[in-house]
Structures are given as structure tokens and as C-alpha cells.
Amino acid sequence: MAGSFFRVACQDCENEQVVFGKAASEVNCAVCGTTIARPTGGDAEFTGSVVETVEAR
Ligand SMILES: [Zn+2]
């Protein structure tokens, strides 16, 4: 399993960003800076809403 990417929508501004499913550091929205994913040691916890899963190529 190489891990998947997820398209996550920011809850504040609805900007969509592709985030690695096992992100090792906090991922912030590129537009407004809100945290949209945080690391948990395994799969990242998304604070935004996942729009779709993007399979790793
Ligand atoms: Zn945002």
C-alpha cells in the first residue's frame, strides 16, 4: 500500500486541495491558512471534508 491522496475541501473557504492520506505534518489551506489535515501517527485526520479519493499513480 503506497497510500492514497484525498481531495479535501477547506471548511472556511471551500478551497479544494489534494492531501496525502498519511501526511506527517499539518496541512494548511493554501488560501486562508486553516488547518485541513493533521498527523496522527498513521492516517491523517482531516478537519476539512473529503471530496474524493485520488488513487496514487
Ligand atoms: Zn481555506
N, CA, C, O and the ligand as a Tripos MOL2 file, in Angstrom:
@<TRIPOS>MOLECULE
protein
  229   227    58     0     0
PROTEIN
NO_CHARGES

@<TRIPOS>ATOM
      1 N           0.8320   -1.2060    0.0000 N.3       1 MET1
      2 CA          0.0000    0.0000    0.0000 C.3       1 MET1
      3 C           0.8630    1.2520    0.0000 C.2       1 MET1
      4 O           1.5800    1.5210    0.9640 O.2       1 MET1
      5 N           0.7930    1.9980   -1.0620 N.am      2 ALA2
      6 CA          1.5880    3.2270   -1.1530 C.3       2 ALA2
      7 C           0.8820    4.3890   -0.4640 C.2       2 ALA2
      8 O           1.4760    5.4490   -0.2640 O.2       2 ALA2
      9 N          -0.3590    4.1970   -0.1100 N.am      3 GLY3
     10 CA         -1.1140    5.2980    0.4810 C.3       3 GLY3
     11 C          -1.8790    6.0370   -0.5890 C.2       3 GLY3
     12 O          -1.5190    6.0000   -1.7660 O.2       3 GLY3
     13 N          -2.9110    6.6930   -0.1870 N.am      4 SER4
     14 CA         -3.7530    7.4090   -1.1360 C.3       4 SER4
     15 C          -3.7100    8.9000   -0.8810 C.2       4 SER4
     16 O          -3.2600    9.3710    0.1640 O.2       4 SER4
     17 N          -4.1890    9.6150   -1.8620 N.am      5 PHE5
     18 CA         -4.3480   11.0570   -1.7160 C.3       5 PHE5
     19 C          -5.8360   11.3580   -1.6690 C.2       5 PHE5
     20 O          -6.6510   10.6540   -2.2650 O.2       5 PHE5
     21 N          -6.1640   12.3970   -0.9630 N.am      6 PHE6
     22 CA         -7.5680   12.7810   -0.8310 C.3       6 PHE6
     23 C          -7.7370   14.2370   -1.2170 C.2       6 PHE6
     24 O          -6.9140   15.0890   -0.8810 O.2       6 PHE6
     25 N          -8.8110   14.5020   -1.9220 N.am      7 ARG7
     26 CA         -9.1320   15.8930   -2.2060 C.3       7 ARG7
     27 C          -9.9910   16.3870   -1.0490 C.2       7 ARG7
     28 O         -11.0940   15.8900   -0.8220 O.2       7 ARG7
     29 N          -9.4730   17.3650   -0.3280 N.am      8 VAL8
     30 CA        -10.1340   17.8450    0.8770 C.3       8 VAL8
     31 C         -10.5660   19.2940    0.6860 C.2       8 VAL8
     32 O          -9.7860   20.1270    0.2250 O.2       8 VAL8
     33 N         -11.8000   19.5830    1.0380 N.am      9 ALA9
     34 CA        -12.3160   20.9430    0.9170 C.3       9 ALA9
     35 C         -12.1740   21.6610    2.2520 C.2       9 ALA9
     36 O         -12.5740   21.1410    3.2930 O.2       9 ALA9
     37 N         -11.6080   22.8480    2.2130 N.am     10 CYS10
     38 CA        -11.4840   23.6800    3.4020 C.3      10 CYS10
     39 C         -12.8810   24.0540    3.8950 C.2      10 CYS10
     40 O         -13.7590   24.3930    3.1010 O.2      10 CYS10
     41 N         -13.0760   23.9910    5.2070 N.am     11 GLN11
     42 CA        -14.4030   24.3040    5.7440 C.3      11 GLN11
     43 C         -14.6790   25.8010    5.7550 C.2      11 GLN11
     44 O         -15.8330   26.2280    5.7890 O.2      11 GLN11
     45 N         -13.6220   26.5860    5.7280 N.am     12 ASP12
     46 CA        -13.8180   28.0320    5.8120 C.3      12 ASP12
     47 C         -14.0310   28.6880    4.4500 C.2      12 ASP12
     48 O         -14.8940   29.5530    4.3020 O.2      12 ASP12
     49 N         -13.2360   28.2710    3.4480 N.am     13 CYS13
     50 CA        -13.3210   28.9780    2.1680 C.3      13 CYS13
     51 C         -13.6390   28.0470    0.9980 C.2      13 CYS13
     52 O         -13.7510   28.5040   -0.1400 O.2      13 CYS13
     53 N         -13.7860   26.7440    1.2650 N.am     14 GLU14
     54 CA        -14.1620   25.7590    0.2490 C.3      14 GLU14
     55 C         -13.1030   25.5380   -0.8270 C.2      14 GLU14
     56 O         -13.3780   24.9240   -1.8580 O.2      14 GLU14
     57 N         -11.9070   26.0350   -0.5870 N.am     15 ASN15
     58 CA        -10.7980   25.7110   -1.4690 C.3      15 ASN15
     59 C         -10.5290   24.2100   -1.3850 C.2      15 ASN15
     60 O         -10.5430   23.6360   -0.2970 O.2      15 ASN15
     61 N         -10.2860   23.5790   -2.5230 N.am     16 GLU16
     62 CA        -10.0010   22.1470   -2.5120 C.3      16 GLU16
     63 C          -8.5220   21.9040   -2.7490 C.2      16 GLU16
     64 O          -7.9060   22.5050   -3.6290 O.2      16 GLU16
     65 N          -7.9680   21.0110   -1.9450 N.am     17 GLN17
     66 CA         -6.5600   20.6930   -2.0540 C.3      17 GLN17
     67 C          -6.3740   19.1970   -1.9680 C.2      17 GLN17
     68 O          -7.1330   18.5110   -1.2830 O.2      17 GLN17
     69 N          -5.3640   18.6800   -2.6620 N.am     18 VAL18
     70 CA         -5.0470   17.2660   -2.5790 C.3      18 VAL18
     71 C          -4.0510   17.0640   -1.4390 C.2      18 VAL18
     72 O          -2.9940   17.6940   -1.3970 O.2      18 VAL18
     73 N          -4.4140   16.1680   -0.5140 N.am     19 VAL19
     74 CA         -3.6180   15.9300    0.6830 C.3      19 VAL19
     75 C          -3.2510   14.4550    0.7500 C.2      19 VAL19
     76 O          -4.0880   13.5900    0.4940 O.2      19 VAL19
     77 N          -2.0130   14.1710    1.0900 N.am     20 PHE20
     78 CA         -1.5770   12.7890    1.2580 C.3      20 PHE20
     79 C          -2.2640   12.1750    2.4710 C.2      20 PHE20
     80 O          -2.3470   12.8030    3.5260 O.2      20 PHE20
     81 N          -2.7520   10.9520    2.3230 N.am     21 GLY21
     82 CA         -3.5170   10.3100    3.3820 C.3      21 GLY21
     83 C          -2.7320   10.0240    4.6430 C.2      21 GLY21
     84 O          -3.3160    9.8290    5.7090 O.2      21 GLY21
     85 N          -1.4140    9.9950    4.5350 N.am     22 LYS22
     86 CA         -0.5870    9.7710    5.7210 C.3      22 LYS22
     87 C           0.3240   10.9680    5.9550 C.2      22 LYS22
     88 O           1.5020   10.8180    6.2820 O.2      22 LYS22
     89 N          -0.2340   12.1400    5.7840 N.am     23 ALA23
     90 CA          0.5420   13.3680    5.9690 C.3      23 ALA23
     91 C           1.2480   13.3540    7.3220 C.2      23 ALA23
     92 O           0.6380   13.0410    8.3440 O.2      23 ALA23
     93 N           2.5250   13.6920    7.3210 N.am     24 ALA24
     94 CA          3.3130   13.6330    8.5500 C.3      24 ALA24
     95 C           3.3520   14.9830    9.2650 C.2      24 ALA24
     96 O           3.8650   15.0880   10.3790 O.2      24 ALA24
     97 N           2.8160   15.9950    8.6310 N.am     25 SER25
     98 CA          2.7720   17.3060    9.2780 C.3      25 SER25
     99 C           1.4310   17.9520    8.9610 C.2      25 SER25
    100 O           0.7140   17.5170    8.0600 O.2      25 SER25
    101 N           1.1080   18.9840    9.7050 N.am     26 GLU26
    102 CA         -0.1620   19.6630    9.4750 C.3      26 GLU26
    103 C          -0.2100   20.2280    8.0670 C.2      26 GLU26
    104 O           0.7850   20.7360    7.5520 O.2      26 GLU26
    105 N          -1.3820   20.1300    7.4540 N.am     27 VAL27
    106 CA         -1.5780   20.6980    6.1260 C.3      27 VAL27
    107 C          -2.5500   21.8590    6.2700 C.2      27 VAL27
    108 O          -3.6500   21.7170    6.8040 O.2      27 VAL27
    109 N          -2.1130   23.0020    5.7800 N.am     28 ASN28
    110 CA         -2.9630   24.1770    5.8840 C.3      28 ASN28
    111 C          -3.5330   24.5610    4.5330 C.2      28 ASN28
    112 O          -2.9130   24.3320    3.4950 O.2      28 ASN28
    113 N          -4.7020   25.1400    4.5560 N.am     29 CYS29
    114 CA         -5.3240   25.6380    3.3430 C.3      29 CYS29
    115 C          -4.4160   26.6840    2.6980 C.2      29 CYS29
    116 O          -3.9170   27.5850    3.3720 O.2      29 CYS29
    117 N          -4.2080   26.5550    1.3940 N.am     30 ALA30
    118 CA         -3.3160   27.4870    0.6970 C.3      30 ALA30
    119 C          -3.9280   28.8780    0.5770 C.2      30 ALA30
    120 O          -3.2180   29.8570    0.3480 O.2      30 ALA30
    121 N          -5.2300   28.9590    0.7300 N.am     31 VAL31
    122 CA         -5.9130   30.2410    0.5590 C.3      31 VAL31
    123 C          -6.0530   30.9880    1.8830 C.2      31 VAL31
    124 O          -5.6720   32.1550    1.9790 O.2      31 VAL31
    125 N          -6.5950   30.3240    2.9030 N.am     32 CYS32
    126 CA         -6.8910   31.0460    4.1490 C.3      32 CYS32
    127 C          -6.0660   30.5670    5.3310 C.2      32 CYS32
    128 O          -6.1260   31.1710    6.4010 O.2      32 CYS32
    129 N          -5.2930   29.4910    5.1660 N.am     33 GLY33
    130 CA         -4.3920   29.0690    6.2280 C.3      33 GLY33
    131 C          -5.0150   28.1790    7.2880 C.2      33 GLY33
    132 O          -4.3230   27.7630    8.2170 O.2      33 GLY33
    133 N          -6.3020   27.8740    7.1760 N.am     34 THR34
    134 CA         -6.9440   26.9720    8.1240 C.3      34 THR34
    135 C          -6.3380   25.5670    8.0140 C.2      34 THR34
    136 O          -6.0420   25.1000    6.9140 O.2      34 THR34
    137 N          -6.1580   24.9040    9.1470 N.am     35 THR35
    138 CA         -5.6510   23.5400    9.1240 C.3      35 THR35
    139 C          -6.7200   22.6260    8.5270 C.2      35 THR35
    140 O          -7.8560   22.5950    9.0000 O.2      35 THR35
    141 N          -6.3440   21.8810    7.4810 N.am     36 ILE36
    142 CA         -7.3190   20.9700    6.8860 C.3      36 ILE36
    143 C          -6.9810   19.5100    7.1580 C.2      36 ILE36
    144 O          -7.8180   18.6290    6.9600 O.2      36 ILE36
    145 N          -5.7500   19.2490    7.6110 N.am     37 ALA37
    146 CA         -5.3800   17.8860    7.9800 C.3      37 ALA37
    147 C          -4.2830   17.9440    9.0300 C.2      37 ALA37
    148 O          -3.4090   18.8110    8.9910 O.2      37 ALA37
    149 N          -4.3430   17.0040    9.9710 N.am     38 ARG38
    150 CA         -3.2910   16.9490   10.9750 C.3      38 ARG38
    151 C          -2.8450   15.5120   11.1360 C.2      38 ARG38
    152 O          -3.6350   14.5780   11.0010 O.2      38 ARG38
    153 N          -1.5400   15.3490   11.4310 N.am     39 PRO39
    154 CA         -0.9950   13.9980   11.5430 C.3      39 PRO39
    155 C          -1.4450   13.3120   12.8320 C.2      39 PRO39
    156 O          -1.6310   13.9620   13.8610 O.2      39 PRO39
    157 N          -1.6150   11.9980   12.7630 N.am     40 THR40
    158 CA         -2.0000   11.2440   13.9540 C.3      40 THR40
    159 C          -1.0000   10.1350   14.2280 C.2      40 THR40
    160 O          -1.1610    9.3810   15.1880 O.2      40 THR40
    161 N           0.0320   10.0240   13.3970 N.am     41 GLY41
    162 CA          0.9760    8.9230   13.5090 C.3      41 GLY41
    163 C           0.6620    7.8160   12.5230 C.2      41 GLY41
    164 O           1.5090    6.9720   12.2330 O.2      41 GLY41
    165 N          -0.5510    7.8230   12.0110 N.am     42 GLY42
    166 CA         -0.9410    6.8760   10.9710 C.3      42 GLY42
    167 C          -1.6180    7.6640    9.8670 C.2      42 GLY42
    168 O          -1.0170    8.5620    9.2780 O.2      42 GLY42
    169 N          -2.8570    7.3310    9.5900 N.am     43 ASP43
    170 CA         -3.5970    8.1120    8.6180 C.3      43 ASP43
    171 C          -3.8860    9.4930    9.1790 C.2      43 ASP43
    172 O          -4.2240    9.6480   10.3530 O.2      43 ASP43
    173 N          -3.7460   10.4870    8.3230 N.am     44 ALA44
    174 CA         -4.0200   11.8470    8.7640 C.3      44 ALA44
    175 C          -5.5000   12.0100    9.1080 C.2      44 ALA44
    176 O          -6.3690   11.3350    8.5570 O.2      44 ALA44
    177 N          -5.7520   12.9310   10.0360 N.am     45 GLU45
    178 CA         -7.1320   13.2510   10.3910 C.3      45 GLU45
    179 C          -7.5070   14.5170    9.6400 C.2      45 GLU45
    180 O          -6.8470   15.5470    9.7780 O.2      45 GLU45
    181 N          -8.5570   14.4400    8.8520 N.am     46 PHE46
    182 CA         -8.9470   15.6010    8.0580 C.3      46 PHE46
    183 C          -9.9570   16.4420    8.8200 C.2      46 PHE46
    184 O         -10.9540   15.9310    9.3300 O.2      46 PHE46
    185 N          -9.6870   17.7180    8.8870 N.am     47 THR47
    186 CA        -10.6420   18.6170    9.5350 C.3      47 THR47
    187 C         -11.5450   19.2610    8.4920 C.2      47 THR47
    188 O         -12.6100   19.7840    8.8190 O.2      47 THR47
    189 N         -11.1140   19.2220    7.2350 N.am     48 GLY48
    190 CA        -11.9930   19.6360    6.1460 C.3      48 GLY48
    191 C         -12.8040   18.4410    5.7140 C.2      48 GLY48
    192 O         -12.6850   17.3700    6.3100 O.2      48 GLY48
    193 N         -13.6250   18.5930    4.6940 N.am     49 SER49
    194 CA        -14.4050   17.4570    4.2260 C.3      49 SER49
    195 C         -13.7550   16.8360    2.9920 C.2      49 SER49
    196 O         -13.3300   17.5380    2.0750 O.2      49 SER49
    197 N         -13.6890   15.5100    2.9910 N.am     50 VAL50
    198 CA        -13.0790   14.7920    1.8850 C.3      50 VAL50
    199 C         -14.0480   14.7600    0.7020 C.2      50 VAL50
    200 O         -15.1500   14.2190    0.8030 O.2      50 VAL50
    201 N         -13.6290   15.3400   -0.4060 N.am     51 VAL51
    202 CA        -14.4800   15.4060   -1.5950 C.3      51 VAL51
    203 C         -14.3710   14.1100   -2.3770 C.2      51 VAL51
    204 O         -15.3750   13.5760   -2.8490 O.2      51 VAL51
    205 N         -13.1480   13.6030   -2.5150 N.am     52 GLU52
    206 CA        -12.9570   12.3520   -3.2370 C.3      52 GLU52
    207 C         -11.5920   11.7800   -2.9070 C.2      52 GLU52
    208 O         -10.6980   12.4740   -2.4230 O.2      52 GLU52
    209 N         -11.4610   10.4940   -3.1820 N.am     53 THR53
    210 CA        -10.1820    9.8330   -3.0220 C.3      53 THR53
    211 C          -9.4570    9.8530   -4.3570 C.2      53 THR53
    212 O         -10.0410    9.5480   -5.3970 O.2      53 THR53
    213 N          -8.1870   10.2130   -4.3200 N.am     54 VAL54
    214 CA         -7.3910   10.2320   -5.5420 C.3      54 VAL54
    215 C          -6.3450    9.1190   -5.4100 C.2      54 VAL54
    216 O          -5.4430    9.2120   -4.5780 O.2      54 VAL54
    217 N          -6.4630    8.0840   -6.2150 N.am     55 GLU55
    218 CA         -5.5370    6.9690   -6.0980 C.3      55 GLU55
    219 C          -4.1310    7.4040   -6.4880 C.2      55 GLU55
    220 O          -3.9370    8.1680   -7.4330 O.2      55 GLU55
    221 N          -3.1610    6.9020   -5.7400 N.am     56 ALA56
    222 CA         -1.7640    7.1830   -6.0820 C.3      56 ALA56
    223 C          -1.4290    6.5620   -7.4220 C.2      56 ALA56
    224 O          -1.8320    5.4390   -7.7220 O.2      56 ALA56
    225 N          -0.6880    7.3070   -8.2220 N.am     57 ARG57
    226 CA         -0.3540    6.8040   -9.5560 C.3      57 ARG57
    227 C           1.0210    6.1840   -9.5570 C.2      57 ARG57
    228 O           1.4810    5.7040  -10.5920 O.2      57 ARG57
    229 ZN         -9.4650   27.8730    3.2820 Zn       58 ZN58
@<TRIPOS>BOND
     1     1     2 1
     2     2     3 1
     3     3     4 2
     4     3     5 am
     5     5     6 1
     6     6     7 1
     7     7     8 2
     8     7     9 am
     9     9    10 1
    10    10    11 1
    11    11    12 2
    12    11    13 am
    13    13    14 1
    14    14    15 1
    15    15    16 2
    16    15    17 am
    17    17    18 1
    18    18    19 1
    19    19    20 2
    20    19    21 am
    21    21    22 1
    22    22    23 1
    23    23    24 2
    24    23    25 am
    25    25    26 1
    26    26    27 1
    27    27    28 2
    28    27    29 am
    29    29    30 1
    30    30    31 1
    31    31    32 2
    32    31    33 am
    33    33    34 1
    34    34    35 1
    35    35    36 2
    36    35    37 am
    37    37    38 1
    38    38    39 1
    39    39    40 2
    40    39    41 am
    41    41    42 1
    42    42    43 1
    43    43    44 2
    44    43    45 am
    45    45    46 1
    46    46    47 1
    47    47    48 2
    48    47    49 am
    49    49    50 1
    50    50    51 1
    51    51    52 2
    52    51    53 am
    53    53    54 1
    54    54    55 1
    55    55    56 2
    56    55    57 am
    57    57    58 1
    58    58    59 1
    59    59    60 2
    60    59    61 am
    61    61    62 1
    62    62    63 1
    63    63    64 2
    64    63    65 am
    65    65    66 1
    66    66    67 1
    67    67    68 2
    68    67    69 am
    69    69    70 1
    70    70    71 1
    71    71    72 2
    72    71    73 am
    73    73    74 1
    74    74    75 1
    75    75    76 2
    76    75    77 am
    77    77    78 1
    78    78    79 1
    79    79    80 2
    80    79    81 am
    81    81    82 1
    82    82    83 1
    83    83    84 2
    84    83    85 am
    85    85    86 1
    86    86    87 1
    87    87    88 2
    88    87    89 am
    89    89    90 1
    90    90    91 1
    91    91    92 2
    92    91    93 am
    93    93    94 1
    94    94    95 1
    95    95    96 2
    96    95    97 am
    97    97    98 1
    98    98    99 1
    99    99   100 2
   100    99   101 am
   101   101   102 1
   102   102   103 1
   103   103   104 2
   104   103   105 am
   105   105   106 1
   106   106   107 1
   107   107   108 2
   108   107   109 am
   109   109   110 1
   110   110   111 1
   111   111   112 2
   112   111   113 am
   113   113   114 1
   114   114   115 1
   115   115   116 2
   116   115   117 am
   117   117   118 1
   118   118   119 1
   119   119   120 2
   120   119   121 am
   121   121   122 1
   122   122   123 1
   123   123   124 2
   124   123   125 am
   125   125   126 1
   126   126   127 1
   127   127   128 2
   128   127   129 am
   129   129   130 1
   130   130   131 1
   131   131   132 2
   132   131   133 am
   133   133   134 1
   134   134   135 1
   135   135   136 2
   136   135   137 am
   137   137   138 1
   138   138   139 1
   139   139   140 2
   140   139   141 am
   141   141   142 1
   142   142   143 1
   143   143   144 2
   144   143   145 am
   145   145   146 1
   146   146   147 1
   147   147   148 2
   148   147   149 am
   149   149   150 1
   150   150   151 1
   151   151   152 2
   152   151   153 am
   153   153   154 1
   154   154   155 1
   155   155   156 2
   156   155   157 am
   157   157   158 1
   158   158   159 1
   159   159   160 2
   160   159   161 am
   161   161   162 1
   162   162   163 1
   163   163   164 2
   164   163   165 am
   165   165   166 1
   166   166   167 1
   167   167   168 2
   168   167   169 am
   169   169   170 1
   170   170   171 1
   171   171   172 2
   172   171   173 am
   173   173   174 1
   174   174   175 1
   175   175   176 2
   176   175   177 am
   177   177   178 1
   178   178   179 1
   179   179   180 2
   180   179   181 am
   181   181   182 1
   182   182   183 1
   183   183   184 2
   184   183   185 am
   185   185   186 1
   186   186   187 1
   187   187   188 2
   188   187   189 am
   189   189   190 1
   190   190   191 1
   191   191   192 2
   192   191   193 am
   193   193   194 1
   194   194   195 1
   195   195   196 2
   196   195   197 am
   197   197   198 1
   198   198   199 1
   199   199   200 2
   200   199   201 am
   201   201   202 1
   202   202   203 1
   203   203   204 2
   204   203   205 am
   205   205   206 1
   206   206   207 1
   207   207   208 2
   208   207   209 am
   209   209   210 1
   210   210   211 1
   211   211   212 2
   212   211   213 am
   213   213   214 1
   214   214   215 1
   215   215   216 2
   216   215   217 am
   217   217   218 1
   218   218   219 1
   219   219   220 2
   220   219   221 am
   221   221   222 1
   222   222   223 1
   223   223   224 2
   224   223   225 am
   225   225   226 1
   226   226   227 1
   227   227   228 2
@<TRIPOS>SUBSTRUCTURE
     1 MET1         2 RESIDUE 1 A MET
     2 ALA2         6 RESIDUE 1 A ALA
     3 GLY3        10 RESIDUE 1 A GLY
     4 SER4        14 RESIDUE 1 A SER
     5 PHE5        18 RESIDUE 1 A PHE
     6 PHE6        22 RESIDUE 1 A PHE
     7 ARG7        26 RESIDUE 1 A ARG
     8 VAL8        30 RESIDUE 1 A VAL
     9 ALA9        34 RESIDUE 1 A ALA
    10 CYS10       38 RESIDUE 1 A CYS
    11 GLN11       42 RESIDUE 1 A GLN
    12 ASP12       46 RESIDUE 1 A ASP
    13 CYS13       50 RESIDUE 1 A CYS
    14 GLU14       54 RESIDUE 1 A GLU
    15 ASN15       58 RESIDUE 1 A ASN
    16 GLU16       62 RESIDUE 1 A GLU
    17 GLN17       66 RESIDUE 1 A GLN
    18 VAL18       70 RESIDUE 1 A VAL
    19 VAL19       74 RESIDUE 1 A VAL
    20 PHE20       78 RESIDUE 1 A PHE
    21 GLY21       82 RESIDUE 1 A GLY
    22 LYS22       86 RESIDUE 1 A LYS
    23 ALA23       90 RESIDUE 1 A ALA
    24 ALA24       94 RESIDUE 1 A ALA
    25 SER25       98 RESIDUE 1 A SER
    26 GLU26      102 RESIDUE 1 A GLU
    27 VAL27      106 RESIDUE 1 A VAL
    28 ASN28      110 RESIDUE 1 A ASN
    29 CYS29      114 RESIDUE 1 A CYS
    30 ALA30      118 RESIDUE 1 A ALA
    31 VAL31      122 RESIDUE 1 A VAL
    32 CYS32      126 RESIDUE 1 A CYS
    33 GLY33      130 RESIDUE 1 A GLY
    34 THR34      134 RESIDUE 1 A THR
    35 THR35      138 RESIDUE 1 A THR
    36 ILE36      142 RESIDUE 1 A ILE
    37 ALA37      146 RESIDUE 1 A ALA
    38 ARG38      150 RESIDUE 1 A ARG
    39 PRO39      154 RESIDUE 1 A PRO
    40 THR40      158 RESIDUE 1 A THR
    41 GLY41      162 RESIDUE 1 A GLY
    42 GLY42      166 RESIDUE 1 A GLY
    43 ASP43      170 RESIDUE 1 A ASP
    44 ALA44      174 RESIDUE 1 A ALA
    45 GLU45      178 RESIDUE 1 A GLU
    46 PHE46      182 RESIDUE 1 A PHE
    47 THR47      186 RESIDUE 1 A THR
    48 GLY48      190 RESIDUE 1 A GLY
    49 SER49      194 RESIDUE 1 A SER
    50 VAL50      198 RESIDUE 1 A VAL
    51 VAL51      202 RESIDUE 1 A VAL
    52 GLU52      206 RESIDUE 1 A GLU
    53 THR53      210 RESIDUE 1 A THR
    54 VAL54      214 RESIDUE 1 A VAL
    55 GLU55      218 RESIDUE 1 A GLU
    56 ALA56      222 RESIDUE 1 A ALA
    57 ARG57      226 RESIDUE 1 A ARG
    58 ZN58       229 GROUP 0 **** ****
